[in-house]
Amino acid sequence: MTLEELQDRIRTELGVLVYFSGENCNVCHALRPKFKELFDAKFPLIRQIYLDAHENAQIAANYQVFSVPTMLVFLDGREFVREGRTVSMHQLEQKLERPYGMMVG
């Protein structure tokens, strides 16, 4: 994926989760299925994009991602949530419930 393709998706999709991880990052690999489960169940209209920060260094730098894991959620084209290394799935769900509900009606 190129930076332009990601920016286009962020502009055109209702919501986008961008999860930056790394090949040798155990925390990244442990959190990824938890994010997938949460977003599949509670926020199915938010597109999930997983990127290796090393392989996509230009994209990571553009979004000021300097460590992994980093998770960005864009709603209506704007960054809404940014979480790093330690993330509470419950708190993330609470942050997104209301705005997501308003967007999907």
Gaussian input, Z-matrix of N, CA and C with variables (Angstrom, degrees):
# hf/3-21g

backbone

0 1
 N
 C     1     B1
 C     2     B2     1     A1
 N     3     B3     2     A2     1     D1
 C     4     B4     3     A3     2     D2
 C     5     B5     4     A4     3     D3
 N     6     B6     5     A5     4     D4
 C     7     B7     6     A6     5     D5
 C     8     B8     7     A7     6     D6
 N     9     B9     8     A8     7     D7
 C    10    B10     9     A9     8     D8
 C    11    B11    10    A10     9     D9
 N    12    B12    11    A11    10    D10
 C    13    B13    12    A12    11    D11
 C    14    B14    13    A13    12    D12
 N    15    B15    14    A14    13    D13
 C    16    B16    15    A15    14    D14
 C    17    B17    16    A16    15    D15
 N    18    B18    17    A17    16    D16
 C    19    B19    18    A18    17    D17
 C    20    B20    19    A19    18    D18
 N    21    B21    20    A20    19    D19
 C    22    B22    21    A21    20    D20
 C    23    B23    22    A22    21    D21
 N    24    B24    23    A23    22    D22
 C    25    B25    24    A24    23    D23
 C    26    B26    25    A25    24    D24
 N    27    B27    26    A26    25    D25
 C    28    B28    27    A27    26    D26
 C    29    B29    28    A28    27    D27
 N    30    B30    29    A29    28    D28
 C    31    B31    30    A30    29    D29
 C    32    B32    31    A31    30    D30
 N    33    B33    32    A32    31    D31
 C    34    B34    33    A33    32    D32
 C    35    B35    34    A34    33    D33
 N    36    B36    35    A35    34    D34
 C    37    B37    36    A36    35    D35
 C    38    B38    37    A37    36    D36
 N    39    B39    38    A38    37    D37
 C    40    B40    39    A39    38    D38
 C    41    B41    40    A40    39    D39
 N    42    B42    41    A41    40    D40
 C    43    B43    42    A42    41    D41
 C    44    B44    43    A43    42    D42
 N    45    B45    44    A44    43    D43
 C    46    B46    45    A45    44    D44
 C    47    B47    46    A46    45    D45
 N    48    B48    47    A47    46    D46
 C    49    B49    48    A48    47    D47
 C    50    B50    49    A49    48    D48
 N    51    B51    50    A50    49    D49
 C    52    B52    51    A51    50    D50
 C    53    B53    52    A52    51    D51
 N    54    B54    53    A53    52    D52
 C    55    B55    54    A54    53    D53
 C    56    B56    55    A55    54    D54
 N    57    B57    56    A56    55    D55
 C    58    B58    57    A57    56    D56
 C    59    B59    58    A58    57    D57
 N    60    B60    59    A59    58    D58
 C    61    B61    60    A60    59    D59
 C    62    B62    61    A61    60    D60
 N    63    B63    62    A62    61    D61
 C    64    B64    63    A63    62    D62
 C    65    B65    64    A64    63    D63
 N    66    B66    65    A65    64    D64
 C    67    B67    66    A66    65    D65
 C    68    B68    67    A67    66    D66
 N    69    B69    68    A68    67    D67
 C    70    B70    69    A69    68    D68
 C    71    B71    70    A70    69    D69
 N    72    B72    71    A71    70    D70
 C    73    B73    72    A72    71    D71
 C    74    B74    73    A73    72    D72
 N    75    B75    74    A74    73    D73
 C    76    B76    75    A75    74    D74
 C    77    B77    76    A76    75    D75
 N    78    B78    77    A77    76    D76
 C    79    B79    78    A78    77    D77
 C    80    B80    79    A79    78    D78
 N    81    B81    80    A80    79    D79
 C    82    B82    81    A81    80    D80
 C    83    B83    82    A82    81    D81
 N    84    B84    83    A83    82    D82
 C    85    B85    84    A84    83    D83
 C    86    B86    85    A85    84    D84
 N    87    B87    86    A86    85    D85
 C    88    B88    87    A87    86    D86
 C    89    B89    88    A88    87    D87
 N    90    B90    89    A89    88    D88
 C    91    B91    90    A90    89    D89
 C    92    B92    91    A91    90    D90
 N    93    B93    92    A92    91    D91
 C    94    B94    93    A93    92    D92
 C    95    B95    94    A94    93    D93
 N    96    B96    95    A95    94    D94
 C    97    B97    96    A96    95    D95
 C    98    B98    97    A97    96    D96
 N    99    B99    98    A98    97    D97
 C   100   B100    99    A99    98    D98
 C   101   B101   100   A100    99    D99
 N   102   B102   101   A101   100   D100
 C   103   B103   102   A102   101   D101
 C   104   B104   103   A103   102   D102
 N   105   B105   104   A104   103   D103
 C   106   B106   105   A105   104   D104
 C   107   B107   106   A106   105   D105
 N   108   B108   107   A107   106   D106
 C   109   B109   108   A108   107   D107
 C   110   B110   109   A109   108   D108
 N   111   B111   110   A110   109   D109
 C   112   B112   111   A111   110   D110
 C   113   B113   112   A112   111   D111
 N   114   B114   113   A113   112   D112
 C   115   B115   114   A114   113   D113
 C   116   B116   115   A115   114   D114
 N   117   B117   116   A116   115   D115
 C   118   B118   117   A117   116   D116
 C   119   B119   118   A118   117   D117
 N   120   B120   119   A119   118   D118
 C   121   B121   120   A120   119   D119
 C   122   B122   121   A121   120   D120
 N   123   B123   122   A122   121   D121
 C   124   B124   123   A123   122   D122
 C   125   B125   124   A124   123   D123
 N   126   B126   125   A125   124   D124
 C   127   B127   126   A126   125   D125
 C   128   B128   127   A127   126   D126
 N   129   B129   128   A128   127   D127
 C   130   B130   129   A129   128   D128
 C   131   B131   130   A130   129   D129
 N   132   B132   131   A131   130   D130
 C   133   B133   132   A132   131   D131
 C   134   B134   133   A133   132   D132
 N   135   B135   134   A134   133   D133
 C   136   B136   135   A135   134   D134
 C   137   B137   136   A136   135   D135
 N   138   B138   137   A137   136   D136
 C   139   B139   138   A138   137   D137
 C   140   B140   139   A139   138   D138
 N   141   B141   140   A140   139   D139
 C   142   B142   141   A141   140   D140
 C   143   B143   142   A142   141   D141
 N   144   B144   143   A143   142   D142
 C   145   B145   144   A144   143   D143
 C   146   B146   145   A145   144   D144
 N   147   B147   146   A146   145   D145
 C   148   B148   147   A147   146   D146
 C   149   B149   148   A148   147   D147
 N   150   B150   149   A149   148   D148
 C   151   B151   150   A150   149   D149
 C   152   B152   151   A151   150   D150
 N   153   B153   152   A152   151   D151
 C   154   B154   153   A153   152   D152
 C   155   B155   154   A154   153   D153
 N   156   B156   155   A155   154   D154
 C   157   B157   156   A156   155   D155
 C   158   B158   157   A157   156   D156
 N   159   B159   158   A158   157   D157
 C   160   B160   159   A159   158   D158
 C   161   B161   160   A160   159   D159
 N   162   B162   161   A161   160   D160
 C   163   B163   162   A162   161   D161
 C   164   B164   163   A163   162   D162
 N   165   B165   164   A164   163   D163
 C   166   B166   165   A165   164   D164
 C   167   B167   166   A166   165   D165
 N   168   B168   167   A167   166   D166
 C   169   B169   168   A168   167   D167
 C   170   B170   169   A169   168   D168
 N   171   B171   170   A170   169   D169
 C   172   B172   171   A171   170   D170
 C   173   B173   172   A172   171   D171
 N   174   B174   173   A173   172   D172
 C   175   B175   174   A174   173   D173
 C   176   B176   175   A175   174   D174
 N   177   B177   176   A176   175   D175
 C   178   B178   177   A177   176   D176
 C   179   B179   178   A178   177   D177
 N   180   B180   179   A179   178   D178
 C   181   B181   180   A180   179   D179
 C   182   B182   181   A181   180   D180
 N   183   B183   182   A182   181   D181
 C   184   B184   183   A183   182   D182
 C   185   B185   184   A184   183   D183
 N   186   B186   185   A185   184   D184
 C   187   B187   186   A186   185   D185
 C   188   B188   187   A187   186   D186
 N   189   B189   188   A188   187   D187
 C   190   B190   189   A189   188   D188
 C   191   B191   190   A190   189   D189
 N   192   B192   191   A191   190   D190
 C   193   B193   192   A192   191   D191
 C   194   B194   193   A193   192   D192
 N   195   B195   194   A194   193   D193
 C   196   B196   195   A195   194   D194
 C   197   B197   196   A196   195   D195
 N   198   B198   197   A197   196   D196
 C   199   B199   198   A198   197   D197
 C   200   B200   199   A199   198   D198
 N   201   B201   200   A200   199   D199
 C   202   B202   201   A201   200   D200
 C   203   B203   202   A202   201   D201
 N   204   B204   203   A203   202   D202
 C   205   B205   204   A204   203   D203
 C   206   B206   205   A205   204   D204
 N   207   B207   206   A206   205   D205
 C   208   B208   207   A207   206   D206
 C   209   B209   208   A208   207   D207
 N   210   B210   209   A209   208   D208
 C   211   B211   210   A210   209   D209
 C   212   B212   211   A211   210   D210
 N   213   B213   212   A212   211   D211
 C   214   B214   213   A213   212   D212
 C   215   B215   214   A214   213   D213
 N   216   B216   215   A215   214   D214
 C   217   B217   216   A216   215   D215
 C   218   B218   217   A217   216   D216
 N   219   B219   218   A218   217   D217
 C   220   B220   219   A219   218   D218
 C   221   B221   220   A220   219   D219
 N   222   B222   221   A221   220   D220
 C   223   B223   222   A222   221   D221
 C   224   B224   223   A223   222   D222
 N   225   B225   224   A224   223   D223
 C   226   B226   225   A225   224   D224
 C   227   B227   226   A226   225   D225
 N   228   B228   227   A227   226   D226
 C   229   B229   228   A228   227   D227
 C   230   B230   229   A229   228   D228
 N   231   B231   230   A230   229   D229
 C   232   B232   231   A231   230   D230
 C   233   B233   232   A232   231   D231
 N   234   B234   233   A233   232   D232
 C   235   B235   234   A234   233   D233
 C   236   B236   235   A235   234   D234
 N   237   B237   236   A236   235   D235
 C   238   B238   237   A237   236   D236
 C   239   B239   238   A238   237   D237
 N   240   B240   239   A239   238   D238
 C   241   B241   240   A240   239   D239
 C   242   B242   241   A241   240   D240
 N   243   B243   242   A242   241   D241
 C   244   B244   243   A243   242   D242
 C   245   B245   244   A244   243   D243
 N   246   B246   245   A245   244   D244
 C   247   B247   246   A246   245   D245
 C   248   B248   247   A247   246   D246
 N   249   B249   248   A248   247   D247
 C   250   B250   249   A249   248   D248
 C   251   B251   250   A250   249   D249
 N   252   B252   251   A251   250   D250
 C   253   B253   252   A252   251   D251
 C   254   B254   253   A253   252   D252
 N   255   B255   254   A254   253   D253
 C   256   B256   255   A255   254   D254
 C   257   B257   256   A256   255   D255
 N   258   B258   257   A257   256   D256
 C   259   B259   258   A258   257   D257
 C   260   B260   259   A259   258   D258
 N   261   B261   260   A260   259   D259
 C   262   B262   261   A261   260   D260
 C   263   B263   262   A262   261   D261
 N   264   B264   263   A263   262   D262
 C   265   B265   264   A264   263   D263
 C   266   B266   265   A265   264   D264
 N   267   B267   266   A266   265   D265
 C   268   B268   267   A267   266   D266
 C   269   B269   268   A268   267   D267
 N   270   B270   269   A269   268   D268
 C   271   B271   270   A270   269   D269
 C   272   B272   271   A271   270   D270
 N   273   B273   272   A272   271   D271
 C   274   B274   273   A273   272   D272
 C   275   B275   274   A274   273   D273
 N   276   B276   275   A275   274   D274
 C   277   B277   276   A276   275   D275
 C   278   B278   277   A277   276   D276
 N   279   B279   278   A278   277   D277
 C   280   B280   279   A279   278   D278
 C   281   B281   280   A280   279   D279
 N   282   B282   281   A281   280   D280
 C   283   B283   282   A282   281   D281
 C   284   B284   283   A283   282   D282
 N   285   B285   284   A284   283   D283
 C   286   B286   285   A285   284   D284
 C   287   B287   286   A286   285   D285
 N   288   B288   287   A287   286   D286
 C   289   B289   288   A288   287   D287
 C   290   B290   289   A289   288   D288
 N   291   B291   290   A290   289   D289
 C   292   B292   291   A291   290   D290
 C   293   B293   292   A292   291   D291
 N   294   B294   293   A293   292   D292
 C   295   B295   294   A294   293   D293
 C   296   B296   295   A295   294   D294
 N   297   B297   296   A296   295   D295
 C   298   B298   297   A297   296   D296
 C   299   B299   298   A298   297   D297
 N   300   B300   299   A299   298   D298
 C   301   B301   300   A300   299   D299
 C   302   B302   301   A301   300   D300
 N   303   B303   302   A302   301   D301
 C   304   B304   303   A303   302   D302
 C   305   B305   304   A304   303   D303
 N   306   B306   305   A305   304   D304
 C   307   B307   306   A306   305   D305
 C   308   B308   307   A307   306   D306
 N   309   B309   308   A308   307   D307
 C   310   B310   309   A309   308   D308
 C   311   B311   310   A310   309   D309
 N   312   B312   311   A311   310   D310
 C   313   B313   312   A312   311   D311
 C   314   B314   313   A313   312   D312

   B1=1.4433
   B2=1.5292
   B3=1.2996
   B4=1.4646
   B5=1.5267
   B6=1.3181
   B7=1.4585
   B8=1.5219
   B9=1.3272
   B10=1.4670
   B11=1.5269
   B12=1.3270
   B13=1.4668
   B14=1.5267
   B15=1.3285
   B16=1.4638
   B17=1.5207
   B18=1.3117
   B19=1.4676
   B20=1.5207
   B21=1.3307
   B22=1.4611
   B23=1.5250
   B24=1.3170
   B25=1.4688
   B26=1.5209
   B27=1.3194
   B28=1.4659
   B29=1.5284
   B30=1.3290
   B31=1.4723
   B32=1.5187
   B33=1.3300
   B34=1.4625
   B35=1.5259
   B36=1.3129
   B37=1.4693
   B38=1.5257
   B39=1.3149
   B40=1.4598
   B41=1.5319
   B42=1.3119
   B43=1.4587
   B44=1.5173
   B45=1.3204
   B46=1.4585
   B47=1.5200
   B48=1.3300
   B49=1.4549
   B50=1.5175
   B51=1.3219
   B52=1.4615
   B53=1.5166
   B54=1.3243
   B55=1.4588
   B56=1.5153
   B57=1.3319
   B58=1.4587
   B59=1.5201
   B60=1.3180
   B61=1.4532
   B62=1.5178
   B63=1.3105
   B64=1.4483
   B65=1.5116
   B66=1.3035
   B67=1.4642
   B68=1.5204
   B69=1.3237
   B70=1.4637
   B71=1.5225
   B72=1.3076
   B73=1.4648
   B74=1.5302
   B75=1.3370
   B76=1.4646
   B77=1.5219
   B78=1.3228
   B79=1.4666
   B80=1.5268
   B81=1.3360
   B82=1.4724
   B83=1.5249
   B84=1.3099
   B85=1.4652
   B86=1.5337
   B87=1.3231
   B88=1.4655
   B89=1.5309
   B90=1.3304
   B91=1.4693
   B92=1.5273
   B93=1.3130
   B94=1.4640
   B95=1.5321
   B96=1.3319
   B97=1.4725
   B98=1.5243
   B99=1.3244
   B100=1.4669
   B101=1.5255
   B102=1.3350
   B103=1.4601
   B104=1.5198
   B105=1.3258
   B106=1.4565
   B107=1.5267
   B108=1.3118
   B109=1.4604
   B110=1.5291
   B111=1.3423
   B112=1.4606
   B113=1.5167
   B114=1.3218
   B115=1.4609
   B116=1.5257
   B117=1.3232
   B118=1.4672
   B119=1.5190
   B120=1.3416
   B121=1.4608
   B122=1.5217
   B123=1.3284
   B124=1.4633
   B125=1.5274
   B126=1.3305
   B127=1.4699
   B128=1.5326
   B129=1.3229
   B130=1.4669
   B131=1.5296
   B132=1.3156
   B133=1.4644
   B134=1.5264
   B135=1.3361
   B136=1.4561
   B137=1.5239
   B138=1.3266
   B139=1.4695
   B140=1.5275
   B141=1.3218
   B142=1.4584
   B143=1.5290
   B144=1.3235
   B145=1.4634
   B146=1.5244
   B147=1.3241
   B148=1.4538
   B149=1.5140
   B150=1.3448
   B151=1.4586
   B152=1.5231
   B153=1.3117
   B154=1.4573
   B155=1.5288
   B156=1.3244
   B157=1.4686
   B158=1.5224
   B159=1.3338
   B160=1.4699
   B161=1.5291
   B162=1.3170
   B163=1.4682
   B164=1.5284
   B165=1.3203
   B166=1.4676
   B167=1.5218
   B168=1.3355
   B169=1.4657
   B170=1.5285
   B171=1.3284
   B172=1.4686
   B173=1.5282
   B174=1.3217
   B175=1.4671
   B176=1.5247
   B177=1.3373
   B178=1.4656
   B179=1.5261
   B180=1.3157
   B181=1.4618
   B182=1.5207
   B183=1.3187
   B184=1.4594
   B185=1.5296
   B186=1.3397
   B187=1.4623
   B188=1.5311
   B189=1.3316
   B190=1.4537
   B191=1.5263
   B192=1.3189
   B193=1.4553
   B194=1.5197
   B195=1.3357
   B196=1.4541
   B197=1.5234
   B198=1.3321
   B199=1.4569
   B200=1.5214
   B201=1.3041
   B202=1.4590
   B203=1.5220
   B204=1.3021
   B205=1.4550
   B206=1.5301
   B207=1.3131
   B208=1.4580
   B209=1.5155
   B210=1.3179
   B211=1.4531
   B212=1.5219
   B213=1.3239
   B214=1.4549
   B215=1.5210
   B216=1.3041
   B217=1.4627
   B218=1.5200
   B219=1.3173
   B220=1.4590
   B221=1.5197
   B222=1.3222
   B223=1.4560
   B224=1.5179
   B225=1.3020
   B226=1.4643
   B227=1.5331
   B228=1.3530
   B229=1.4541
   B230=1.5144
   B231=1.3357
   B232=1.4641
   B233=1.5230
   B234=1.3300
   B235=1.4609
   B236=1.5185
   B237=1.3234
   B238=1.4556
   B239=1.5283
   B240=1.3217
   B241=1.4606
   B242=1.5188
   B243=1.3318
   B244=1.4714
   B245=1.5152
   B246=1.3172
   B247=1.4601
   B248=1.5200
   B249=1.3071
   B250=1.4495
   B251=1.5120
   B252=1.2438
   B253=1.4621
   B254=1.5295
   B255=1.3091
   B256=1.4651
   B257=1.5189
   B258=1.2998
   B259=1.4562
   B260=1.5206
   B261=1.3043
   B262=1.4569
   B263=1.5246
   B264=1.3099
   B265=1.4670
   B266=1.5305
   B267=1.3217
   B268=1.4640
   B269=1.5296
   B270=1.3312
   B271=1.4618
   B272=1.5269
   B273=1.3269
   B274=1.4637
   B275=1.5232
   B276=1.3212
   B277=1.4609
   B278=1.5302
   B279=1.3189
   B280=1.4625
   B281=1.5277
   B282=1.3309
   B283=1.4654
   B284=1.5219
   B285=1.3285
   B286=1.4614
   B287=1.5239
   B288=1.3229
   B289=1.4663
   B290=1.5233
   B291=1.2929
   B292=1.4710
   B293=1.5287
   B294=1.3424
   B295=1.4631
   B296=1.5315
   B297=1.3225
   B298=1.4548
   B299=1.5285
   B300=1.3138
   B301=1.4621
   B302=1.5173
   B303=1.3170
   B304=1.4620
   B305=1.5282
   B306=1.3261
   B307=1.4662
   B308=1.5320
   B309=1.3268
   B310=1.4674
   B311=1.5177
   B312=1.3228
   B313=1.4650
   B314=1.4627
   A1=108.27
   A2=115.56
   A3=120.20
   A4=109.21
   A5=115.49
   A6=120.86
   A7=110.42
   A8=116.22
   A9=120.50
   A10=111.21
   A11=117.56
   A12=120.48
   A13=110.97
   A14=116.58
   A15=119.88
   A16=110.52
   A17=117.11
   A18=120.42
   A19=111.30
   A20=116.81
   A21=120.88
   A22=110.81
   A23=116.96
   A24=119.90
   A25=111.11
   A26=116.21
   A27=119.92
   A28=110.33
   A29=117.07
   A30=121.51
   A31=112.69
   A32=117.93
   A33=120.80
   A34=115.09
   A35=118.26
   A36=120.91
   A37=109.66
   A38=116.22
   A39=122.18
   A40=109.94
   A41=115.66
   A42=121.60
   A43=109.72
   A44=115.40
   A45=121.44
   A46=108.55
   A47=115.70
   A48=122.69
   A49=106.50
   A50=117.60
   A51=121.78
   A52=106.60
   A53=115.51
   A54=121.91
   A55=108.27
   A56=115.86
   A57=121.71
   A58=108.35
   A59=115.17
   A60=119.81
   A61=109.32
   A62=115.11
   A63=120.51
   A64=110.02
   A65=115.65
   A66=121.07
   A67=112.59
   A68=117.26
   A69=121.30
   A70=113.38
   A71=116.96
   A72=122.19
   A73=109.72
   A74=115.98
   A75=120.12
   A76=112.33
   A77=116.99
   A78=120.60
   A79=109.72
   A80=115.97
   A81=121.09
   A82=111.07
   A83=115.33
   A84=120.04
   A85=111.57
   A86=116.92
   A87=120.35
   A88=111.51
   A89=117.07
   A90=120.42
   A91=113.71
   A92=117.07
   A93=119.72
   A94=113.28
   A95=120.20
   A96=117.85
   A97=113.16
   A98=116.94
   A99=119.72
   A100=110.74
   A101=116.86
   A102=120.03
   A103=110.31
   A104=116.38
   A105=120.64
   A106=110.80
   A107=116.43
   A108=120.81
   A109=111.35
   A110=116.63
   A111=120.72
   A112=111.45
   A113=117.27
   A114=119.84
   A115=111.65
   A116=118.17
   A117=120.11
   A118=110.96
   A119=116.79
   A120=121.30
   A121=112.98
   A122=117.31
   A123=120.44
   A124=115.15
   A125=116.62
   A126=120.43
   A127=110.44
   A128=117.21
   A129=120.01
   A130=115.04
   A131=118.64
   A132=120.23
   A133=113.11
   A134=116.43
   A135=120.08
   A136=107.62
   A137=115.42
   A138=120.85
   A139=109.12
   A140=116.03
   A141=122.11
   A142=109.79
   A143=115.53
   A144=121.39
   A145=107.53
   A146=115.88
   A147=121.93
   A148=108.51
   A149=116.03
   A150=121.24
   A151=110.67
   A152=115.45
   A153=121.05
   A154=106.35
   A155=116.56
   A156=120.75
   A157=112.25
   A158=117.05
   A159=120.10
   A160=110.70
   A161=116.65
   A162=121.16
   A163=111.85
   A164=116.75
   A165=122.44
   A166=109.80
   A167=115.28
   A168=121.15
   A169=112.39
   A170=118.12
   A171=120.85
   A172=110.40
   A173=116.23
   A174=119.97
   A175=109.96
   A176=116.70
   A177=120.58
   A178=110.69
   A179=117.13
   A180=120.58
   A181=111.24
   A182=117.27
   A183=121.06
   A184=111.41
   A185=116.39
   A186=120.81
   A187=112.21
   A188=116.49
   A189=123.38
   A190=112.33
   A191=114.98
   A192=122.11
   A193=106.80
   A194=116.03
   A195=121.05
   A196=113.24
   A197=116.89
   A198=120.53
   A199=108.33
   A200=115.33
   A201=121.04
   A202=108.98
   A203=117.75
   A204=125.59
   A205=111.92
   A206=114.70
   A207=122.26
   A208=107.61
   A209=115.33
   A210=121.17
   A211=108.36
   A212=115.80
   A213=122.41
   A214=108.61
   A215=116.52
   A216=120.77
   A217=107.20
   A218=114.67
   A219=122.05
   A220=107.87
   A221=116.55
   A222=121.93
   A223=107.49
   A224=115.67
   A225=121.45
   A226=111.60
   A227=115.45
   A228=120.88
   A229=116.28
   A230=117.83
   A231=120.80
   A232=111.24
   A233=115.11
   A234=119.06
   A235=108.58
   A236=115.42
   A237=121.14
   A238=111.79
   A239=116.91
   A240=121.85
   A241=108.80
   A242=115.32
   A243=122.48
   A244=106.39
   A245=116.43
   A246=121.60
   A247=108.80
   A248=115.62
   A249=121.44
   A250=111.19
   A251=115.58
   A252=129.01
   A253=117.08
   A254=118.46
   A255=119.92
   A256=108.52
   A257=114.67
   A258=119.37
   A259=108.79
   A260=116.46
   A261=121.64
   A262=107.78
   A263=116.09
   A264=119.86
   A265=110.06
   A266=116.62
   A267=120.40
   A268=110.82
   A269=117.35
   A270=120.47
   A271=111.39
   A272=116.71
   A273=120.54
   A274=110.25
   A275=116.50
   A276=120.86
   A277=110.08
   A278=117.16
   A279=120.83
   A280=111.94
   A281=117.12
   A282=120.59
   A283=112.19
   A284=116.57
   A285=120.57
   A286=114.68
   A287=118.10
   A288=121.16
   A289=113.33
   A290=117.39
   A291=120.41
   A292=112.63
   A293=119.18
   A294=117.39
   A295=113.19
   A296=116.95
   A297=120.19
   A298=110.00
   A299=115.84
   A300=119.98
   A301=112.92
   A302=116.36
   A303=120.49
   A304=111.19
   A305=116.42
   A306=120.18
   A307=112.49
   A308=115.96
   A309=118.45
   A310=112.28
   A311=116.89
   A312=120.71
   A313=112.47
   D1=139.69
   D2=177.87
   D3=-97.17
   D4=165.53
   D5=176.63
   D6=-58.64
   D7=-41.94
   D8=-178.89
   D9=-64.63
   D10=-39.70
   D11=178.04
   D12=-64.22
   D13=-41.85
   D14=178.57
   D15=-64.61
   D16=-45.85
   D17=179.45
   D18=-60.80
   D19=-37.57
   D20=177.36
   D21=-64.01
   D22=-43.18
   D23=178.46
   D24=-64.19
   D25=-41.64
   D26=179.20
   D27=-62.00
   D28=-38.39
   D29=179.13
   D30=-70.24
   D31=-36.26
   D32=-169.73
   D33=-100.35
   D34=-19.94
   D35=-178.62
   D36=-88.94
   D37=154.15
   D38=174.70
   D39=-57.69
   D40=-46.80
   D41=179.36
   D42=-153.94
   D43=153.20
   D44=-179.78
   D45=-140.03
   D46=129.67
   D47=169.34
   D48=-99.83
   D49=123.19
   D50=174.07
   D51=-113.81
   D52=116.64
   D53=-177.55
   D54=-111.31
   D55=111.73
   D56=178.58
   D57=-92.96
   D58=126.37
   D59=-179.90
   D60=-134.36
   D61=-173.61
   D62=178.04
   D63=-142.25
   D64=150.79
   D65=-176.60
   D66=-58.62
   D67=-39.73
   D68=-176.32
   D69=-99.78
   D70=20.67
   D71=-177.00
   D72=-101.51
   D73=105.70
   D74=-178.98
   D75=-67.00
   D76=-36.91
   D77=177.68
   D78=-61.67
   D79=-41.86
   D80=179.10
   D81=-58.09
   D82=-45.71
   D83=-177.46
   D84=-70.32
   D85=-30.24
   D86=178.40
   D87=-74.39
   D88=-36.64
   D89=-176.94
   D90=-80.09
   D91=-30.37
   D92=-174.27
   D93=-53.73
   D94=-49.48
   D95=179.68
   D96=-64.91
   D97=-28.27
   D98=177.72
   D99=-68.86
   D100=-41.87
   D101=175.38
   D102=-61.82
   D103=-46.29
   D104=-178.74
   D105=-59.01
   D106=-46.22
   D107=-179.78
   D108=-61.22
   D109=-45.93
   D110=179.95
   D111=-62.68
   D112=-48.41
   D113=-175.86
   D114=-71.93
   D115=-35.67
   D116=176.13
   D117=-62.29
   D118=-40.58
   D119=-175.51
   D120=-80.71
   D121=-44.79
   D122=-170.57
   D123=-103.88
   D124=-27.47
   D125=-174.63
   D126=-134.18
   D127=59.67
   D128=-172.36
   D129=-66.22
   D130=-18.37
   D131=-179.74
   D132=-88.56
   D133=-1.22
   D134=175.02
   D135=-89.47
   D136=119.78
   D137=-179.82
   D138=-69.88
   D139=134.36
   D140=-179.57
   D141=-102.53
   D142=124.85
   D143=179.53
   D144=-126.41
   D145=125.56
   D146=179.77
   D147=-112.49
   D148=126.31
   D149=-177.62
   D150=-129.26
   D151=138.00
   D152=171.21
   D153=-79.08
   D154=120.23
   D155=-175.32
   D156=-63.76
   D157=-31.81
   D158=179.43
   D159=-71.74
   D160=-44.74
   D161=-179.69
   D162=-71.13
   D163=-23.28
   D164=-178.27
   D165=-120.43
   D166=50.37
   D167=-174.09
   D168=-60.46
   D169=-36.96
   D170=179.66
   D171=-63.66
   D172=-43.45
   D173=179.88
   D174=-66.40
   D175=-45.35
   D176=179.52
   D177=-59.08
   D178=-45.34
   D179=179.97
   D180=-64.31
   D181=-39.36
   D182=179.95
   D183=-60.02
   D184=-35.72
   D185=-179.85
   D186=-98.55
   D187=15.41
   D188=177.42
   D189=53.85
   D190=45.99
   D191=175.70
   D192=-99.33
   D193=112.98
   D194=-175.61
   D195=-116.41
   D196=-5.11
   D197=176.44
   D198=-144.97
   D199=159.68
   D200=178.91
   D201=-123.37
   D202=148.84
   D203=-3.30
   D204=-79.07
   D205=148.13
   D206=170.85
   D207=-132.57
   D208=134.05
   D209=-177.87
   D210=-122.50
   D211=127.63
   D212=176.93
   D213=-117.71
   D214=135.49
   D215=174.08
   D216=-118.94
   D217=125.41
   D218=177.35
   D219=-108.57
   D220=130.66
   D221=174.12
   D222=-122.58
   D223=130.86
   D224=179.20
   D225=52.95
   D226=38.56
   D227=174.48
   D228=83.94
   D229=-1.07
   D230=-177.95
   D231=-121.72
   D232=145.04
   D233=176.91
   D234=-64.69
   D235=125.88
   D236=-177.39
   D237=-111.88
   D238=-38.31
   D239=-178.75
   D240=-136.29
   D241=138.60
   D242=173.65
   D243=-133.77
   D244=120.94
   D245=179.43
   D246=-129.91
   D247=146.87
   D248=177.40
   D249=-122.27
   D250=-172.83
   D251=-177.39
   D252=-4.57
   D253=-58.64
   D254=-179.58
   D255=-106.79
   D256=120.48
   D257=-176.42
   D258=-133.69
   D259=136.09
   D260=175.00
   D261=-95.90
   D262=117.61
   D263=179.68
   D264=-62.14
   D265=-36.41
   D266=179.76
   D267=-64.86
   D268=-45.88
   D269=178.85
   D270=-65.55
   D271=-39.43
   D272=177.32
   D273=-61.14
   D274=-45.14
   D275=178.73
   D276=-59.53
   D277=-43.16
   D278=179.70
   D279=-63.83
   D280=-39.66
   D281=179.09
   D282=-63.33
   D283=-33.80
   D284=-173.51
   D285=-94.45
   D286=-22.39
   D287=-173.89
   D288=-53.67
   D289=-54.56
   D290=-174.88
   D291=-65.90
   D292=-53.80
   D293=-179.09
   D294=-63.27
   D295=-36.34
   D296=177.82
   D297=-64.36
   D298=-46.13
   D299=178.52
   D300=-58.67
   D301=-39.40
   D302=178.64
   D303=-67.57
   D304=-35.57
   D305=-177.49
   D306=-73.10
   D307=-35.95
   D308=-176.51
   D309=-95.41
   D310=-8.31
   D311=174.82
   D312=78.53

